[in-house]
Amino acid sequence: MAISGAHVGVIAFLIYFLLGFFIIRRRVINAIMLFVLIFYAFLVEGQPSVFRAVIMASVYFLGKIIFTEVNLLNTISLSALLLLLINPFSLEDVGFQLTFLATLSLILFYQPILKWLPSLPFKLSEMAALSIAAVAGTMPVIISNFNRVTFASVILNIPAAPLVGVIMGVGYAYLIIGSIVPAIGHLLAIIPKLLVRLFLWITTWLEPFSSLSYRIPSPPLIIILGFYLFLLLFLLKAKSRGLKIIRAAGFIAFFIILISYPFSPSSHPLTVTFLDVGQGDSAVIELPGEKIMVIDAGGFLRSTFDPGESIVSPFLWSKGYKKIDYLICTHLHPDHAGGIPALARNFRIKEYWYTEDYPENDWQKEIQKALSRSVPRKKILTGAKINLGPAEIEAIYPDYEAYKIFSAGNDRSAVLRIDYGQHSFLFTADITREVEKYIISRSNEKLRSTVLKVPHHGSRSSSSPEFISAISPHWAIITAGLNNVYGFPDEEVISTLDAKGVQILRIDRHGAIEIKSNGQRIFLRTAAQTTAQE
Protein backbone atom coordinates (compact mmCIF):
# COMPACT_ATOMS: atom_id res chain seq x y z
CA MET A 1 0.00 0.00 0.00
CA ALA A 2 1.31 3.47 -0.87
CA ILE A 3 1.94 5.66 2.17
CA SER A 4 1.04 9.32 1.77
CA GLY A 5 1.01 12.48 3.83
CA ALA A 6 -2.64 11.84 4.67
CA HIS A 7 -1.61 8.68 6.53
CA VAL A 8 0.75 10.75 8.65
CA GLY A 9 -2.06 13.13 9.56
CA VAL A 10 -4.45 10.34 10.53
CA ILE A 11 -1.83 8.49 12.58
CA ALA A 12 -0.75 11.69 14.33
CA PHE A 13 -4.37 12.52 15.20
CA LEU A 14 -5.09 9.03 16.57
CA ILE A 15 -1.94 8.87 18.69
CA TYR A 16 -2.40 12.42 19.99
CA PHE A 17 -6.02 11.61 20.88
CA LEU A 18 -5.07 8.40 22.72
CA LEU A 19 -2.18 10.01 24.58
CA GLY A 20 -4.57 12.63 25.89
CA PHE A 21 -6.30 9.94 27.99
CA PHE A 22 -3.13 8.96 29.83
CA ILE A 23 -0.92 12.05 29.91
CA ILE A 24 -2.01 15.42 31.22
CA ARG A 25 1.02 17.55 30.37
CA ARG A 26 0.77 18.75 26.78
CA ARG A 27 4.50 19.28 26.39
CA VAL A 28 5.11 15.60 27.18
CA ILE A 29 2.51 14.60 24.59
CA ASN A 30 4.10 16.91 22.02
CA ALA A 31 7.56 15.44 22.74
CA ILE A 32 6.23 11.90 22.30
CA MET A 33 4.52 12.92 19.06
CA LEU A 34 7.78 14.37 17.77
CA PHE A 35 9.59 11.09 18.47
CA VAL A 36 6.79 8.98 16.94
CA LEU A 37 6.72 11.05 13.74
CA ILE A 38 10.48 10.82 13.21
CA PHE A 39 10.37 7.06 13.87
CA TYR A 40 7.47 6.66 11.42
CA ALA A 41 9.36 8.56 8.72
CA PHE A 42 12.29 6.13 9.00
CA LEU A 43 9.86 3.19 9.14
CA VAL A 44 8.34 4.00 5.73
CA GLU A 45 11.74 4.89 4.23
CA GLY A 46 11.10 8.61 3.91
CA GLN A 47 8.85 8.78 0.87
CA PRO A 48 8.62 12.42 -0.36
CA SER A 49 4.98 13.02 0.62
CA VAL A 50 5.53 11.39 4.01
CA PHE A 51 8.75 13.33 4.55
CA ARG A 52 6.96 16.62 3.86
CA ALA A 53 4.13 15.76 6.24
CA VAL A 54 6.55 14.64 8.96
CA ILE A 55 8.64 17.81 8.66
CA MET A 56 5.55 20.02 8.88
CA ALA A 57 4.10 18.12 11.84
CA SER A 58 7.48 17.95 13.60
CA VAL A 59 8.02 21.70 13.27
CA TYR A 60 4.53 22.23 14.70
CA PHE A 61 5.06 19.95 17.72
CA LEU A 62 8.56 21.32 18.32
CA GLY A 63 7.06 24.80 18.37
CA LYS A 64 4.44 23.66 20.88
CA ILE A 65 7.20 22.28 23.12
CA ILE A 66 9.27 25.47 23.03
CA PHE A 67 6.68 28.24 22.77
CA THR A 68 3.36 26.60 23.77
CA GLU A 69 1.52 28.77 21.20
CA VAL A 70 2.40 28.29 17.53
CA ASN A 71 1.85 30.57 14.55
CA LEU A 72 0.77 28.32 11.67
CA LEU A 73 2.19 30.60 8.97
CA ASN A 74 5.57 30.52 10.69
CA THR A 75 5.31 26.74 10.98
CA ILE A 76 4.59 26.31 7.26
CA SER A 77 7.31 28.77 6.26
CA LEU A 78 9.95 27.09 8.42
CA SER A 79 8.92 23.66 7.13
CA ALA A 80 9.27 24.81 3.52
CA LEU A 81 12.65 26.39 4.28
CA LEU A 82 13.96 23.18 5.87
CA LEU A 83 12.81 21.06 2.93
CA LEU A 84 14.40 23.45 0.44
CA LEU A 85 17.66 23.48 2.40
CA ILE A 86 17.70 19.68 2.26
CA ASN A 87 16.81 19.62 -1.45
CA PRO A 88 16.48 22.96 -3.31
CA PHE A 89 15.05 21.14 -6.34
CA SER A 90 11.95 20.31 -4.29
CA LEU A 91 10.64 23.72 -5.36
CA GLU A 92 10.10 22.28 -8.86
CA ASP A 93 8.26 19.23 -7.52
CA VAL A 94 4.50 19.40 -8.11
CA GLY A 95 3.80 17.49 -4.90
CA PHE A 96 5.79 20.07 -2.92
CA GLN A 97 3.93 22.95 -4.58
CA LEU A 98 0.48 21.43 -4.03
CA THR A 99 1.22 20.48 -0.42
CA PHE A 100 2.24 23.97 0.65
CA LEU A 101 -0.27 25.83 -1.52
CA ALA A 102 -3.14 23.76 -0.15
CA THR A 103 -1.96 24.22 3.44
CA LEU A 104 -1.39 27.96 3.05
CA SER A 105 -4.79 28.36 1.39
CA LEU A 106 -6.51 26.63 4.29
CA ILE A 107 -4.71 28.87 6.79
CA LEU A 108 -5.30 32.12 4.90
CA PHE A 109 -8.70 31.71 3.28
CA TYR A 110 -10.72 29.27 5.38
CA GLN A 111 -12.06 31.87 7.82
CA PRO A 112 -12.82 34.58 5.18
CA ILE A 113 -14.66 32.05 3.00
CA LEU A 114 -16.56 30.67 5.98
CA LYS A 115 -17.85 34.19 6.76
CA TRP A 116 -19.26 34.49 3.22
CA LEU A 117 -21.09 31.14 3.37
CA PRO A 118 -24.53 30.69 4.92
CA SER A 119 -24.76 28.65 8.10
CA LEU A 120 -25.55 25.02 7.25
CA PRO A 121 -26.18 21.99 9.48
CA PHE A 122 -23.79 19.05 10.01
CA LYS A 123 -20.72 21.27 9.64
CA LEU A 124 -21.40 21.55 5.89
CA SER A 125 -20.40 25.21 5.86
CA GLU A 126 -17.04 24.40 7.43
CA MET A 127 -16.38 21.50 5.04
CA ALA A 128 -17.39 23.63 2.05
CA ALA A 129 -15.06 26.44 3.17
CA LEU A 130 -12.18 23.99 3.50
CA SER A 131 -12.85 22.56 0.05
CA ILE A 132 -13.18 25.96 -1.65
CA ALA A 133 -10.01 27.25 0.01
CA ALA A 134 -7.96 24.21 -1.01
CA VAL A 135 -9.22 24.27 -4.61
CA ALA A 136 -8.68 28.02 -4.99
CA GLY A 137 -5.09 27.77 -3.81
CA THR A 138 -4.10 24.78 -5.92
CA MET A 139 -6.16 25.30 -9.10
CA PRO A 140 -3.51 27.23 -11.11
CA VAL A 141 -0.83 24.61 -10.38
CA ILE A 142 -3.20 21.75 -11.22
CA ILE A 143 -4.18 23.40 -14.51
CA SER A 144 -0.57 24.18 -15.36
CA ASN A 145 0.75 20.68 -14.63
CA PHE A 146 -2.22 18.43 -15.35
CA ASN A 147 -4.24 20.57 -17.79
CA ARG A 148 -7.39 19.97 -15.80
CA VAL A 149 -9.94 22.40 -14.39
CA THR A 150 -11.51 20.71 -11.37
CA PHE A 151 -14.64 22.47 -10.17
CA ALA A 152 -16.03 19.03 -9.41
CA SER A 153 -13.53 18.63 -6.57
CA VAL A 154 -15.19 21.51 -4.67
CA ILE A 155 -18.32 19.36 -4.35
CA LEU A 156 -16.67 15.94 -4.16
CA ASN A 157 -14.27 16.96 -1.37
CA ILE A 158 -17.10 17.84 1.02
CA PRO A 159 -18.22 14.23 1.66
CA ALA A 160 -15.04 12.49 0.52
CA ALA A 161 -12.39 14.17 2.68
CA PRO A 162 -13.93 13.47 6.12
CA LEU A 163 -15.09 10.00 5.09
CA VAL A 164 -11.65 8.98 3.85
CA GLY A 165 -10.16 10.21 7.13
CA VAL A 166 -12.63 8.11 9.13
CA ILE A 167 -11.96 5.05 6.93
CA MET A 168 -8.21 5.38 7.45
CA GLY A 169 -8.61 5.93 11.19
CA VAL A 170 -10.89 2.91 11.64
CA GLY A 171 -8.58 0.89 9.42
CA TYR A 172 -5.58 1.61 11.63
CA ALA A 173 -7.63 0.80 14.73
CA TYR A 174 -8.62 -2.50 13.12
CA LEU A 175 -4.98 -3.37 12.41
CA ILE A 176 -3.89 -2.63 15.99
CA ILE A 177 -6.83 -4.19 17.85
CA GLY A 178 -7.07 -7.12 15.43
CA SER A 179 -3.45 -8.08 16.08
CA ILE A 180 -4.07 -8.05 19.86
CA VAL A 181 -7.64 -9.41 20.08
CA PRO A 182 -8.51 -11.12 16.75
CA ALA A 183 -12.15 -11.71 17.71
CA ILE A 184 -12.79 -8.01 18.26
CA GLY A 185 -10.73 -7.22 15.17
CA HIS A 186 -13.06 -9.31 12.98
CA LEU A 187 -16.06 -7.40 14.30
CA LEU A 188 -14.28 -4.09 13.82
CA ALA A 189 -13.45 -5.00 10.21
CA ILE A 190 -17.13 -4.64 9.32
CA ILE A 191 -17.00 -0.87 9.90
CA PRO A 192 -14.38 0.05 7.25
CA LYS A 193 -16.11 -2.27 4.77
CA LEU A 194 -19.40 -0.45 5.28
CA LEU A 195 -17.69 2.94 5.11
CA VAL A 196 -15.95 2.02 1.84
CA ARG A 197 -19.30 0.95 0.38
CA LEU A 198 -20.77 4.27 1.51
CA PHE A 199 -17.86 6.11 -0.11
CA LEU A 200 -18.37 4.24 -3.41
CA TRP A 201 -22.09 4.96 -3.28
CA ILE A 202 -21.44 8.67 -2.73
CA THR A 203 -18.99 8.83 -5.66
CA THR A 204 -21.57 7.12 -7.90
CA TRP A 205 -24.31 9.48 -6.74
CA LEU A 206 -22.09 12.50 -7.38
CA GLU A 207 -20.93 11.23 -10.79
CA PRO A 208 -23.02 13.84 -12.70
CA PHE A 209 -20.79 16.53 -11.17
CA SER A 210 -17.76 15.03 -12.96
CA SER A 211 -18.78 17.07 -16.01
CA LEU A 212 -17.56 20.11 -14.05
CA SER A 213 -14.03 18.85 -14.71
CA TYR A 214 -12.50 19.47 -18.13
CA ARG A 215 -9.12 19.80 -19.87
CA ILE A 216 -7.39 22.92 -21.22
CA PRO A 217 -3.84 24.00 -22.18
CA SER A 218 -1.47 25.32 -19.54
CA PRO A 219 -1.96 29.08 -18.95
CA PRO A 220 0.89 31.60 -19.31
CA LEU A 221 2.84 32.32 -16.12
CA ILE A 222 1.57 35.93 -16.04
CA ILE A 223 -2.02 34.65 -15.70
CA ILE A 224 -1.09 32.38 -12.79
CA LEU A 225 0.76 35.19 -11.01
CA GLY A 226 -2.13 37.61 -11.64
CA PHE A 227 -4.63 35.13 -10.21
CA TYR A 228 -2.60 34.65 -7.02
CA LEU A 229 -1.98 38.39 -6.67
CA PHE A 230 -5.68 39.28 -6.74
CA LEU A 231 -6.50 36.29 -4.54
CA LEU A 232 -4.09 37.57 -1.89
CA LEU A 233 -5.52 41.08 -2.19
CA PHE A 234 -8.76 39.74 -0.69
CA LEU A 235 -6.88 39.38 2.59
CA LEU A 236 -6.36 43.15 2.73
CA LYS A 237 -9.10 45.44 3.91
CA ALA A 238 -10.18 47.77 1.11
CA LYS A 239 -11.33 51.09 2.58
CA SER A 240 -13.08 52.46 -0.49
CA ARG A 241 -15.82 50.92 -2.63
CA GLY A 242 -13.77 51.64 -5.74
CA LEU A 243 -10.85 49.54 -4.54
CA LYS A 244 -13.22 46.70 -3.72
CA ILE A 245 -14.63 46.82 -7.26
CA ILE A 246 -11.15 46.89 -8.82
CA ARG A 247 -10.04 43.98 -6.66
CA ALA A 248 -13.11 41.91 -7.48
CA ALA A 249 -12.97 42.75 -11.19
CA GLY A 250 -9.27 41.87 -11.40
CA PHE A 251 -9.76 38.56 -9.67
CA ILE A 252 -12.76 37.64 -11.83
CA ALA A 253 -10.88 38.56 -15.02
CA PHE A 254 -7.84 36.44 -14.18
CA PHE A 255 -10.08 33.62 -12.94
CA ILE A 256 -12.04 33.52 -16.22
CA ILE A 257 -8.84 33.60 -18.29
CA LEU A 258 -7.34 30.86 -16.10
CA ILE A 259 -10.23 28.43 -16.54
CA SER A 260 -11.01 29.15 -20.20
CA TYR A 261 -7.64 29.73 -21.94
CA PRO A 262 -9.01 32.23 -24.51
CA PHE A 263 -5.75 32.31 -26.50
CA SER A 264 -5.28 31.14 -30.08
CA PRO A 265 -2.24 29.10 -31.12
CA SER A 266 0.41 31.24 -32.79
CA SER A 267 0.59 31.20 -36.58
CA HIS A 268 3.26 28.94 -38.02
CA PRO A 269 4.46 27.28 -41.21
CA LEU A 270 3.35 23.74 -41.91
CA THR A 271 4.70 21.65 -39.03
CA VAL A 272 4.66 17.86 -38.87
CA THR A 273 5.69 16.22 -35.60
CA PHE A 274 6.17 12.48 -35.33
CA LEU A 275 5.74 11.79 -31.63
CA ASP A 276 7.60 9.14 -29.68
CA VAL A 277 4.75 6.91 -28.53
CA GLY A 278 6.86 3.77 -28.30
CA GLN A 279 6.01 0.92 -30.64
CA GLY A 280 3.22 2.77 -32.42
CA ASP A 281 2.33 5.69 -34.65
CA SER A 282 1.24 9.23 -33.95
CA ALA A 283 1.77 12.34 -36.04
CA VAL A 284 0.55 15.87 -35.32
CA ILE A 285 0.22 18.18 -38.32
CA GLU A 286 -0.14 21.92 -37.72
CA LEU A 287 -1.75 23.32 -40.85
CA PRO A 288 -2.29 26.84 -42.20
CA GLY A 289 -5.20 28.74 -40.66
CA GLU A 290 -4.51 27.36 -37.16
CA LYS A 291 -5.90 23.98 -38.20
CA ILE A 292 -4.64 20.86 -36.48
CA MET A 293 -4.67 17.26 -37.70
CA VAL A 294 -3.72 14.19 -35.67
CA ILE A 295 -3.00 10.93 -37.46
CA ASP A 296 -3.21 8.03 -34.98
CA ALA A 297 -2.28 8.23 -31.30
CA GLY A 298 -0.26 5.14 -30.48
CA GLY A 299 -1.30 2.60 -27.89
CA PHE A 300 -0.47 -0.77 -26.37
CA LEU A 301 -2.42 -3.99 -26.10
CA ARG A 302 -3.30 -4.95 -22.52
CA SER A 303 -1.42 -2.02 -21.00
CA THR A 304 -2.50 0.72 -18.62
CA PHE A 305 -0.15 3.22 -20.29
CA ASP A 306 -2.09 5.43 -22.70
CA PRO A 307 0.05 7.49 -25.11
CA GLY A 308 -3.01 9.49 -26.10
CA GLU A 309 -3.39 10.70 -22.52
CA SER A 310 0.26 10.86 -21.50
CA ILE A 311 2.06 11.95 -24.69
CA VAL A 312 -0.18 13.24 -27.49
CA SER A 313 -2.58 15.28 -25.34
CA PRO A 314 0.16 17.08 -23.35
CA PHE A 315 1.97 17.86 -26.61
CA LEU A 316 -1.16 19.48 -28.06
CA TRP A 317 -1.79 21.42 -24.84
CA SER A 318 1.79 22.66 -24.86
CA LYS A 319 1.05 24.15 -28.28
CA GLY A 320 -2.12 25.83 -27.00
CA TYR A 321 -4.69 23.64 -28.75
CA LYS A 322 -8.12 22.93 -27.30
CA LYS A 323 -9.57 21.31 -30.42
CA ILE A 324 -8.55 18.88 -33.15
CA ASP A 325 -9.89 19.77 -36.57
CA TYR A 326 -9.16 16.39 -38.15
CA LEU A 327 -8.69 13.28 -36.00
CA ILE A 328 -7.67 10.38 -38.22
CA CYS A 329 -7.55 6.69 -37.32
CA THR A 330 -5.68 4.89 -40.10
CA HIS A 331 -6.82 1.46 -38.84
CA LEU A 332 -8.09 -0.16 -35.67
CA HIS A 333 -4.92 -1.76 -34.33
CA PRO A 334 -3.98 -0.84 -30.76
CA ASP A 335 -0.59 0.67 -31.69
CA HIS A 336 -2.44 3.24 -33.81
CA ALA A 337 -5.95 3.52 -32.33
CA GLY A 338 -5.28 2.89 -28.64
CA GLY A 339 -4.71 6.54 -27.75
CA ILE A 340 -7.54 7.99 -29.83
CA PRO A 341 -10.29 7.66 -27.16
CA ALA A 342 -8.21 9.87 -24.83
CA LEU A 343 -7.95 12.54 -27.54
CA ALA A 344 -11.69 12.35 -28.13
CA ARG A 345 -12.28 12.90 -24.41
CA ASN A 346 -9.72 15.68 -23.96
CA PHE A 347 -10.35 17.80 -27.07
CA ARG A 348 -13.21 19.15 -29.12
CA ILE A 349 -13.12 17.08 -32.30
CA LYS A 350 -14.33 18.80 -35.48
CA GLU A 351 -14.11 15.76 -37.81
CA TYR A 352 -13.23 12.10 -37.29
CA TRP A 353 -11.85 10.12 -40.25
CA TYR A 354 -11.60 6.34 -40.27
CA THR A 355 -11.15 3.37 -42.62
CA GLU A 356 -12.54 0.25 -40.97
CA ASP A 357 -16.04 -0.08 -39.60
CA TYR A 358 -16.12 -3.00 -37.18
CA PRO A 359 -18.87 -2.42 -34.59
CA GLU A 360 -17.58 -5.28 -32.42
CA ASN A 361 -14.00 -4.02 -32.34
CA ASP A 362 -13.06 -2.96 -28.80
CA TRP A 363 -11.11 0.07 -30.01
CA GLN A 364 -13.98 1.24 -32.18
CA LYS A 365 -16.35 0.89 -29.23
CA GLU A 366 -14.05 3.02 -27.08
CA ILE A 367 -13.64 5.65 -29.80
CA GLN A 368 -17.37 5.88 -30.51
CA LYS A 369 -18.09 6.10 -26.78
CA ALA A 370 -15.60 8.95 -26.37
CA LEU A 371 -16.66 10.91 -29.46
CA SER A 372 -19.53 13.34 -29.16
CA ARG A 373 -22.55 12.36 -31.23
CA SER A 374 -22.33 15.69 -33.05
CA VAL A 375 -18.85 14.94 -34.45
CA PRO A 376 -19.00 14.29 -38.23
CA ARG A 377 -17.56 10.88 -39.14
CA LYS A 378 -16.03 10.36 -42.57
CA LYS A 379 -14.87 7.08 -44.06
CA ILE A 380 -11.53 7.51 -45.84
CA LEU A 381 -11.70 6.79 -49.56
CA THR A 382 -9.29 7.49 -52.39
CA GLY A 383 -9.69 11.01 -53.73
CA ALA A 384 -11.06 12.61 -50.56
CA LYS A 385 -9.42 16.03 -50.18
CA ILE A 386 -9.04 18.90 -47.75
CA ASN A 387 -7.96 22.23 -49.25
CA LEU A 388 -6.47 24.76 -46.85
CA GLY A 389 -5.03 27.46 -49.07
CA PRO A 390 -1.44 26.49 -49.81
CA ALA A 391 -1.86 23.07 -48.20
CA GLU A 392 -3.82 20.14 -49.58
CA ILE A 393 -4.47 16.80 -47.91
CA GLU A 394 -5.53 13.91 -50.14
CA ALA A 395 -6.47 10.30 -49.41
CA ILE A 396 -4.45 8.01 -51.69
CA TYR A 397 -5.81 4.72 -50.34
CA PRO A 398 -8.05 2.72 -49.82
CA ASP A 399 -10.72 2.81 -52.53
CA TYR A 400 -13.92 0.76 -52.79
CA GLU A 401 -12.14 -2.01 -54.69
CA ALA A 402 -9.47 -2.32 -52.01
CA TYR A 403 -12.11 -2.89 -49.34
CA LYS A 404 -13.32 -5.87 -51.41
CA ILE A 405 -9.87 -7.31 -52.12
CA PHE A 406 -8.13 -6.87 -48.77
CA SER A 407 -9.54 -7.92 -45.41
CA ALA A 408 -6.58 -7.57 -43.00
CA GLY A 409 -6.48 -4.42 -40.89
CA ASN A 410 -3.00 -3.43 -42.06
CA ASP A 411 -4.04 -3.80 -45.70
CA ARG A 412 -6.93 -1.42 -45.16
CA SER A 413 -4.76 1.25 -43.56
CA ALA A 414 -5.28 4.80 -44.79
CA VAL A 415 -2.56 6.34 -46.94
CA LEU A 416 -2.57 10.15 -46.93
CA ARG A 417 -0.48 12.74 -48.70
CA ILE A 418 -0.03 16.37 -47.68
CA ASP A 419 1.16 18.83 -50.34
CA TYR A 420 2.57 22.19 -49.32
CA GLY A 421 4.37 24.29 -51.92
CA GLN A 422 7.28 22.37 -53.35
CA HIS A 423 7.18 19.62 -50.73
CA SER A 424 4.92 16.76 -49.78
CA PHE A 425 4.55 14.24 -46.96
CA LEU A 426 3.30 10.66 -47.41
CA PHE A 427 1.76 8.82 -44.45
CA THR A 428 1.51 5.09 -45.12
CA ALA A 429 0.33 3.60 -41.80
CA ASP A 430 0.88 -0.20 -41.84
CA ILE A 431 0.32 -1.16 -45.48
CA THR A 432 2.05 -4.29 -46.81
CA ARG A 433 3.88 -4.93 -50.09
CA GLU A 434 0.69 -6.26 -51.70
CA VAL A 435 -1.02 -2.94 -51.01
CA GLU A 436 2.06 -1.06 -52.21
CA LYS A 437 1.75 -2.81 -55.58
CA TYR A 438 -1.96 -2.01 -55.66
CA ILE A 439 -1.30 1.69 -54.99
CA ILE A 440 1.50 1.87 -57.59
CA SER A 441 -0.82 0.43 -60.22
CA ARG A 442 -3.49 3.06 -59.54
CA SER A 443 -1.87 6.17 -58.05
CA ASN A 444 1.77 6.04 -59.06
CA GLU A 445 1.87 9.69 -60.14
CA LYS A 446 0.63 10.82 -56.70
CA LEU A 447 3.25 9.01 -54.64
CA ARG A 448 6.34 11.17 -55.13
CA SER A 449 7.01 12.89 -51.80
CA THR A 450 9.77 14.67 -49.93
CA VAL A 451 9.11 12.91 -46.62
CA LEU A 452 7.92 9.33 -46.22
CA LYS A 453 6.51 7.84 -43.05
CA VAL A 454 7.87 4.32 -43.62
CA PRO A 455 5.11 1.67 -43.69
CA HIS A 456 4.56 -0.66 -40.73
CA HIS A 457 7.39 0.64 -38.53
CA GLY A 458 10.05 -0.64 -40.93
CA SER A 459 8.78 -4.22 -41.18
CA ARG A 460 10.22 -6.36 -43.99
CA SER A 461 6.63 -7.04 -45.10
CA SER A 462 6.55 -3.47 -46.43
CA SER A 463 8.78 -0.90 -48.17
CA SER A 464 9.49 -2.76 -51.40
CA PRO A 465 12.21 -1.24 -53.63
CA GLU A 466 9.55 -0.46 -56.25
CA PHE A 467 7.45 1.46 -53.73
CA ILE A 468 10.42 3.47 -52.46
CA SER A 469 11.42 4.27 -56.05
CA ALA A 470 7.90 5.46 -56.85
CA ILE A 471 7.97 7.81 -53.86
CA SER A 472 11.60 8.90 -54.25
CA PRO A 473 11.73 10.48 -50.77
CA HIS A 474 14.55 12.64 -49.44
CA TRP A 475 13.71 11.69 -45.86
CA ALA A 476 12.28 8.51 -44.33
CA ILE A 477 10.78 8.49 -40.84
CA ILE A 478 10.68 5.12 -39.09
CA THR A 479 8.26 4.96 -36.14
CA ALA A 480 9.67 2.03 -34.17
CA GLY A 481 9.87 1.68 -30.41
CA LEU A 482 13.18 1.37 -28.60
CA ASN A 483 14.26 -2.29 -28.27
CA ASN A 484 10.90 -3.47 -29.61
CA VAL A 485 10.23 -7.22 -29.60
CA TYR A 486 9.63 -7.29 -33.37
CA GLY A 487 13.13 -6.22 -34.30
CA PHE A 488 11.83 -3.21 -36.26
CA PRO A 489 13.16 -1.70 -38.41
CA ASP A 490 14.29 -4.68 -40.47
CA GLU A 491 17.79 -4.51 -41.95
CA GLU A 492 16.36 -5.23 -45.40
CA VAL A 493 14.27 -2.05 -45.21
CA ILE A 494 17.28 -0.03 -44.03
CA SER A 495 19.33 -1.42 -46.94
CA THR A 496 16.58 -0.55 -49.43
CA LEU A 497 16.40 3.03 -48.19
CA ASP A 498 20.18 3.39 -48.12
CA ALA A 499 20.43 2.05 -51.67
CA LYS A 500 17.99 4.73 -52.82
CA GLY A 501 19.99 7.48 -51.09
CA VAL A 502 17.22 8.22 -48.59
CA GLN A 503 18.19 9.90 -45.31
CA ILE A 504 16.74 7.98 -42.37
CA LEU A 505 15.44 9.28 -39.05
CA ARG A 506 14.27 6.79 -36.43
CA ILE A 507 12.01 7.44 -33.46
CA ASP A 508 13.81 4.77 -31.43
CA ARG A 509 17.13 6.60 -31.87
CA HIS A 510 16.24 10.24 -32.41
CA GLY A 511 13.06 10.55 -30.33
CA ALA A 512 10.27 12.82 -31.55
CA ILE A 513 10.89 14.37 -34.96
CA GLU A 514 9.66 17.84 -35.96
CA ILE A 515 9.60 18.90 -39.61
CA LYS A 516 8.73 22.46 -40.65
CA SER A 517 8.24 23.78 -44.15
CA ASN A 518 7.52 27.19 -45.63
CA GLY A 519 6.68 25.54 -48.92
CA GLN A 520 10.15 26.06 -50.32
CA ARG A 521 12.51 24.71 -47.69
CA ILE A 522 12.32 21.99 -45.06
CA PHE A 523 13.74 22.21 -41.54
CA LEU A 524 14.11 19.10 -39.37
CA ARG A 525 14.70 18.88 -35.64
CA THR A 526 14.67 15.89 -33.31
CA ALA A 527 14.46 15.35 -29.57
CA ALA A 528 18.06 14.12 -29.75
CA GLN A 529 19.01 17.59 -31.09
CA THR A 530 19.67 16.38 -34.62
CA THR A 531 18.99 19.25 -37.04
CA ALA A 532 18.93 19.39 -40.82
CA GLN A 533 17.49 21.44 -43.65
CA GLU A 534 17.26 21.48 -47.41
Secondary structure, 3 states (H helix, E strand, C coil): CCCCHHHHHHHHHHHHHHHHHHCCCHHHHHHHHHHHHHHHHHHCCCCHHHHHHHHHHHHHHHHHHHHCCCCHHHHHHHHHHHHHHHCHHHHHCHHHHHHHHHHHHHHHHHHHHHHHCCCCCCCHHHHHHHHHHHHHHHHHHHHHHHCEEECHHHHHHHHHHHHHHHHHHHHHHHHHHHHHCHHHHHHHCHHHHHHHHHHHHHHHHCHHHHHHEEECCCCCHHHHHHHHHHHHHCCCCCCCHHHHHHHHHHHHHHHHHHHHCCCCCCCCCEEEEECCCCCCCCEEEEEHHHEEEEECCCCCCCCCCCHHHHHHHHHHHHCCCCEEEEEEECCCCHHHHCCHHHHHHHCEEEEEEECCCCCCCHHHHHHHHHCCCCCCEEECCCCCEEEECCEEEEEEECCHHHHHHCCCCHHHCCEEEEEECCEEEEECCCCCHHHHHHHHHHHHHHCCCCEEECHHHHCCCCCCHHHHHHHCCCEEEECCCCCCCCCCCCHHHHHHHHHCCCEEEEHHHHCCEEEEECCCCEEEEECCCCEEEC
